[in-house]
Amino acid sequence: MHLGRTTLSKFLIQQLSGDASANDLGALLVDVAAAVKAISAMTAKGALGAALGSIDAQNVHGETQTKLDVLANDVLLRSCEWGGLVAGMASEELDDPYPVPATYARGRYLLVFDPLDGSSNADVNVSVGTIFSVLRHDTPEAPATADFLKPGREQVAAGYAIYGPATMLVLTVGKGTHGFTLDREIGNFILTHPNLQIPSDTSEFAINTSNARFWEPPVHRYVAECQEGKSGERGRDFNMRWIASMVAEVHRILVRGGVFMYPRDTKDPGKPGQLRLMYEANPIAFLVDQAGGLATTGRVRLLDVVPTSLHQRIPVILGSRGEVERIERYHAEFDSGADRPFSSPLFNERSLYRSEARS
């Protein structure tokens, strides 16, 4: 038993005290936590739950949906639609926003989520997660898509759950980033990681090097310096990690530092990035910012980006402040031409990004 320890409900009461309008926010986060418990139980069953594998359907992004994607999406909708706390929801798995059914009261918040980040990893028993973002909706009107398109700085809460050896819920309401561990014996989330702080410097980075031939020169420059280790400019050895689950990558960074990069590249000119701004990049950027780190596209801070569409993609570079600032500087030097001694002539010939950045 954890008598006297801080539960999620107690924590939210303390964090949101003095703001009567925030009571609904606390209640909404408790509803999200209830959904996380249900999703945790489903993922923990693995093959025993008959929920692994894909279905004969694709989401709005043209990606094959897994059974767990659909189940997790439904759990979040059912858990949060009935309480009179949200006016509408949006999900990676839905083309358009989900309006609260007319049988329920409409609240003053919008919930945006990726129900099961890294879901393809579930079949091989690698950690997956849920990412969510909460926005205000200060009108009694039903929300339109445009109502969701707010920059990350307007989030009132954000978080993720990670379904690993233990299920953890990491969240912020703009007063630091805090981690809770699910105690399955009592069914409560217990505060175990208060005030997470990302070290400003690190010797660990995460990037999918199979895409190296598509990277911009600033990213090549940074990764090459890390790979040179003690014999190079950085004067120390770096470790590289890649799990292909954003939640798992970010969780490691929040706990021990590091840099995560899913940068802009030339692999698909029609996609300026791979990750989704609204329900992946923005909530994670809010958590990282509140933990003392930085999150950027390489050129613009993620929290300052004004969304243009619900499923907008964006480059993401985040983590330890000192390393992210270095990567931002490399992008600025590339755009201005100041990095020419460091850039391969091969990449200087590919002027797509240089021209675009200067236009």
C-alpha positions in Angstrom: 0.0 0.0 0.0 1.1 3.6 -0.6 -0.6 5.3 2.4 0.2 9.0 2.5 1.6 9.1 -1.0 0.3 11.5 -3.6 -2.3 10.1 -6.0 -3.1 11.7 -9.3 -6.4 13.1 -8.0 -4.8 14.7 -5.0 -2.0 16.1 -7.1 -4.4 17.7 -9.5 -6.4 19.3 -6.7 -3.1 20.8 -5.4 -1.9 22.0 -8.8 -5.2 23.5 -9.8 -6.3 25.0 -6.5 -7.5 28.6 -6.6 -8.9 28.3 -10.1 -12.5 27.4 -10.0 -12.7 27.0 -13.8 -9.8 24.4 -13.6 -11.9 21.9 -11.7 -13.3 20.6 -15.0 -9.7 20.3 -16.3 -8.8 18.1 -13.3 -11.8 16.0 -13.9 -11.0 15.6 -17.6 -7.5 14.5 -16.8 -8.9 11.9 -14.4 -11.1 10.6 -17.2 -8.1 10.4 -19.5 -6.2 8.5 -16.7 -9.2 6.0 -16.5 -8.9 5.4 -20.3 -5.1 4.9 -19.9 -5.7 2.2 -17.3 -8.1 0.4 -19.7 -5.6 0.6 -22.6 -2.8 -0.6 -20.3 -4.8 -3.7 -19.4 -5.4 -4.4 -23.1 -1.8 -4.0 -24.1 -0.6 -6.0 -21.2 -2.5 -9.1 -22.3 -0.6 -9.2 -25.6 -1.5 -12.2 -27.7 -3.7 -13.5 -24.9 -6.1 -10.6 -25.6 -6.6 -11.4 -29.3 -6.0 -7.8 -30.0 -2.6 -7.9 -31.8 -2.1 -7.6 -35.6 -3.6 -5.3 -38.2 -7.1 -4.9 -39.6 -8.2 -4.4 -43.2 -8.4 -0.7 -42.9 -6.2 2.5 -43.1 -6.4 5.7 -41.1 -6.4 9.2 -42.6 -2.6 9.0 -43.2 -2.8 5.9 -45.3 -1.3 3.8 -42.5 -2.6 0.3 -41.8 -4.5 0.4 -38.5 -3.8 -2.2 -35.8 -6.6 -3.8 -33.7 -5.1 -2.0 -30.7 -5.2 1.4 -32.5 -9.0 1.1 -33.0 -9.6 -0.3 -29.5 -7.5 2.4 -27.8 -9.2 5.1 -29.9 -12.7 3.9 -28.8 -11.7 3.7 -25.2 -10.6 7.3 -25.1 -13.8 8.5 -26.9 -16.1 6.5 -24.6 -14.2 7.6 -21.4 -14.3 11.3 -22.2 -17.5 12.0 -24.1 -20.1 11.7 -21.4 -18.9 13.9 -18.5 -19.8 17.4 -19.9 -16.1 18.3 -19.9 -15.2 18.3 -23.6 -16.9 20.0 -26.6 -15.2 17.7 -29.1 -12.2 15.5 -29.7 -9.7 14.8 -32.5 -7.6 11.7 -33.0 -4.9 10.3 -35.3 -7.3 7.6 -36.2 -10.2 9.9 -37.3 -10.4 12.0 -40.4 -12.4 14.7 -38.8 -13.1 16.0 -35.3 -15.4 13.9 -33.1 -18.4 15.9 -31.9 -19.8 15.1 -28.4 -23.1 13.3 -29.0 -26.2 15.3 -28.5 -27.2 13.1 -25.5 -24.3 14.5 -23.5 -23.6 18.0 -22.2 -20.9 20.0 -24.0 -17.8 21.2 -22.0 -15.3 23.9 -22.4 -12.3 21.8 -23.5 -11.0 20.1 -26.6 -9.1 16.8 -26.3 -6.6 15.8 -29.1 -4.8 12.5 -28.9 -2.8 9.7 -30.5 -4.5 6.7 -28.9 -1.6 4.3 -29.4 1.8 5.8 -30.4 4.2 3.1 -31.9 1.4 0.6 -32.1 3.3 -1.5 -34.7 5.7 -2.3 -31.8 3.0 -4.0 -29.8 3.3 -7.2 -31.9 7.0 -7.5 -30.8 6.3 -6.5 -27.2 8.1 -3.2 -27.3 6.8 -0.2 -25.3 3.9 1.8 -26.8 2.0 4.8 -25.5 -0.8 7.3 -25.6 -0.2 11.0 -26.2 -2.8 13.7 -25.5 -3.3 17.5 -25.5 -6.0 19.7 -23.9 -7.1 23.0 -25.4 -9.7 25.5 -24.2 -13.0 26.0 -26.1 -14.5 29.1 -24.5 -17.8 29.1 -26.4 -21.0 27.1 -26.1 -20.9 26.4 -29.9 -19.9 23.0 -31.2 -16.3 23.1 -32.3 -15.3 23.2 -35.9 -11.9 22.0 -37.2 -10.6 25.6 -37.0 -11.2 25.6 -33.2 -8.6 22.9 -32.8 -5.9 24.8 -34.8 -4.2 26.6 -31.9 -0.4 26.9 -31.4 1.1 24.7 -28.8 1.6 27.5 -26.3 -2.2 27.6 -25.9 -2.4 24.1 -24.5 -3.7 24.0 -20.9 -2.5 20.4 -20.3 -0.7 17.7 -22.1 0.8 14.3 -21.4 1.5 10.8 -22.4 1.2 7.3 -21.0 3.8 4.7 -21.6 3.0 1.0 -21.4 6.2 -0.6 -20.5 7.4 -2.8 -17.6 5.3 -0.4 -15.5 2.5 1.9 -16.8 3.4 5.5 -16.3 1.4 8.7 -16.9 3.5 11.8 -17.5 1.7 15.2 -17.6 1.8 18.9 -17.2 -0.7 21.6 -16.5 1.8 24.3 -17.1 3.5 23.9 -13.6 6.3 21.5 -14.4 6.4 18.0 -15.8 5.5 15.1 -13.4 5.4 11.4 -13.7 3.0 8.9 -12.1 3.3 5.2 -11.9 0.2 2.9 -11.9 -0.1 0.8 -8.8 -2.1 -2.1 -10.1 -2.9 -3.4 -6.6 -4.9 -0.3 -5.6 -5.7 1.0 -9.1 -4.3 4.5 -8.6 -1.6 6.5 -10.3 1.0 7.5 -7.7 3.3 10.5 -8.1 6.8 8.9 -8.4 8.7 11.4 -10.6 7.9 14.9 -9.4 9.4 17.9 -11.3 11.2 16.1 -14.0 14.2 18.1 -15.3 16.0 17.3 -18.5 19.8 17.7 -18.2 21.0 20.6 -20.4 23.8 18.6 -21.9 23.9 15.0 -23.0 25.9 12.3 -24.7 23.0 10.4 -26.2 21.0 11.0 -29.3 18.1 9.2 -31.1 17.6 9.2 -34.8 16.7 6.8 -37.6 20.0 6.6 -39.5 18.4 4.5 -42.3 17.2 7.9 -43.5 20.6 9.5 -43.5 20.7 9.9 -47.3 17.7 12.2 -47.1 18.8 14.5 -44.2 19.6 18.2 -44.5 23.3 19.1 -44.1 22.8 20.6 -40.5 21.5 17.2 -39.3 24.4 15.4 -41.1 26.8 17.8 -39.4 25.4 17.2 -35.9 25.3 13.4 -36.2 28.7 13.2 -37.8 30.2 15.2 -34.9 28.5 12.8 -32.4 29.8 9.8 -34.3 33.4 11.1 -34.3 33.3 10.9 -30.5 36.4 11.8 -28.5 38.5 12.2 -31.6 36.2 14.9 -33.1 35.1 18.4 -32.3 32.8 17.3 -29.4 35.6 15.7 -27.5 33.5 12.9 -26.0 31.8 9.7 -27.1 28.0 9.6 -27.8 25.5 6.7 -27.6 22.8 6.4 -30.2 19.3 5.0 -29.5 16.3 4.3 -31.7 13.1 2.6 -30.6 10.7 3.8 -33.3 8.2 4.7 -30.5 8.1 8.5 -29.8 6.7 8.0 -26.3 9.5 5.6 -25.4 12.2 7.9 -26.8 10.9 10.9 -25.0 10.4 9.1 -21.7 14.1 8.1 -21.7 15.0 11.8 -22.4 12.8 13.1 -19.6 14.4 10.7 -17.2 18.1 10.9 -18.1 18.5 13.4 -20.9 19.2 13.1 -24.6 18.1 14.4 -28.0 15.4 13.0 -30.2 15.4 13.9 -33.9 12.8 13.2 -36.6 14.0 16.0 -38.9 12.8 17.3 -42.2 14.2 15.4 -45.1 13.8 14.8 -48.8 12.4 11.3 -48.7 8.9 12.5 -49.6 8.9 16.1 -50.8 5.2 16.2 -50.1 5.7 15.7 -46.4 7.6 18.5 -44.5 7.9 16.1 -41.6 6.8 12.7 -40.4 5.3 13.4 -36.9 1.9 15.1 -36.4 1.9 18.6 -34.9 -1.4 18.6 -33.0 -1.3 15.3 -31.2 2.3 14.3 -31.2 4.7 17.2 -31.5 2.7 19.8 -29.5 1.9 17.9 -26.3 5.4 16.4 -26.2 7.0 19.9 -26.8 4.9 21.2 -23.9 6.2 18.5 -21.6 9.8 19.0 -22.7 9.5 22.8 -22.3 8.1 22.4 -18.8 11.0 20.0 -17.9 13.6 22.6 -18.9 14.3 21.2 -22.4 13.7 22.6 -25.9 11.6 21.5 -28.9 12.1 22.8 -32.4 11.7 22.1 -36.0 15.3 23.1 -36.4 14.2 26.6 -37.4 11.1 27.4 -35.3 10.2 26.5 -31.8 7.4 23.9 -32.0 5.2 25.7 -29.4 5.1 28.8 -31.7 3.9 27.0 -34.8 0.4 28.0 -35.9 -1.3 24.8 -37.2 -2.9 24.9 -40.6 -4.6 21.5 -40.6 -5.7 18.9 -38.1 -3.3 16.2 -39.3 -0.4 18.5 -40.2 3.1 16.9 -40.2 6.2 18.7 -38.9 9.9 18.1 -38.3 10.7 17.4 -34.6 14.0 17.9 -32.7 13.8 18.0 -28.9 15.5 17.2 -25.7 18.5 18.6 -23.7 18.6 22.4 -24.1 22.3 22.7 -25.0 22.2 20.1 -27.8 19.0 21.4 -29.3 20.4 25.0 -29.3 23.5 23.6 -31.1 21.3 21.9 -33.8 19.3 25.1 -34.2 22.5 27.0 -34.7 23.6 24.6 -37.4 20.4 25.1 -39.2 20.8 28.9 -39.0 24.4 28.7 -40.3 23.3 26.4 -43.2 20.5 28.8 -44.2 22.8 31.8 -44.1 25.6 29.9 -46.0 28.0 30.3 -43.0 28.5 26.6 -42.7 30.0 26.0 -46.2 33.3 24.6 -44.8 31.2 21.9 -43.0 28.7 21.0 -45.8 29.3 18.4 -48.4 29.2 19.8 -52.0 26.7 17.0 -52.7 24.2 18.6 -50.3 24.9 22.1 -51.3 23.8 21.2 -54.8 20.4 20.1 -53.4 19.1 23.6 -53.0 15.5 22.8 -52.1 15.8 23.7 -48.4 18.4 26.5 -48.7 16.2 28.3 -51.3 13.0 27.7 -49.3 14.6 28.9 -46.1 15.8 32.1 -47.7 12.5 32.9 -49.6 
